[in-house]
Amino acid sequence: MNDQAVCCYRHPDRETGIRCTRCERPICPDCMVNASVGFHCPECAGGGPSSGRAEGAGRRDTAPRTVAGGAAHPTDPFLVTKVLLGINVAIWIAVMATDKELVDTLCMLGRSPFHDGEGVADGQWYRLLTSLFLHESPVHLAFNMLSLWWLGPPLEAAFGRARYLALYLLSGLGGSALSYLLVSPYAGSLGASGAIFGLLGATAVLMRRLKYDMRPVIALLVLNLIFTFTWSDIAKEAHIGGLVVGSLVAFGMVHAPRGKRALVQGLTCGAALLAIVVTVIVRTSQLG
């Protein structure tokens, strides 16, 4: 056997190229426990096939963790995704019930051409966030929610609830901030697309981290970028801002060293939020 070969931590005589996506220990096919993202070792899975311990191996007392170090929630691993879907649908119903009056109040708008004191430039920073939950039409809502349901659950399972929610919100805010910076302040925008593009970028980062085949996600990303830059009435700045922020935040989360995960991930999210705040402040000063 090659001296440089990586062997299963429970079966030292078996070479393997697979590692547990939680603790990163090498595992052979007999020790793999299927998970929503990759494979887990028997200890991280809390039991399962071949769940006995290797002789001399100590059992860890910590609860199972996700790839990014978040707490695993096997009973309902997609709770945050469901809540986000529910909020988007509920706000759509509220918008329809008020004859779309809420759109003018909550959409991403730098400055209103009709009313003084309305817009992000006039202190209504909440629009950067509330615009993420507004949609222009049923088709717009359906497309974004289908994308969220497709991309969200695997990421939530891999990142954990808190980190996944931070990723989603920072991606959306990044898209809003770039739109505020580059688009006419009198042009309104709305939709979850910035956050969705952030999830798409995070999916690419996660797949690269787990050494999965990158071709499907790259093809999907290229296709979405083509639509972004060729279709009219699309807030391409929001898409790009969300993609960049989501990719960078995800990179910091999944590549943080295990011993300093919380610190590195907190600094990553803090740096992203600081960049968003600085962007908004700079643009607001430009608009006087």
Buried (B, 14 or more C-beta within 10 A) or exposed (E): EEEEEEBBBBBEEBBBEBBBBBBEBBBBEEBBBEBBBBBBBBBBBEEBEBBEEBEEEEEEEEEBBBBBBBEBBEEEBBEBBBEBBEEBBEBBEBBEEEEEEBBEBBBBBBBBEEEEEBBBBBEBBEBBBBBBBBBBEEEBBEBBBEBBBBBBBBBBBBBBBBBBBBBBBBBBBBBBBBBBBBBEBEEBBBBBBBBBBBBBBBBBBBBBBBEBEEEEBEEBBEEBBEEBEEEEEBBBBBBBBBBBBBBBBBBBBBBBEEEEBEEBBBEBBEEBBEBBBEBBEEBBEEBE
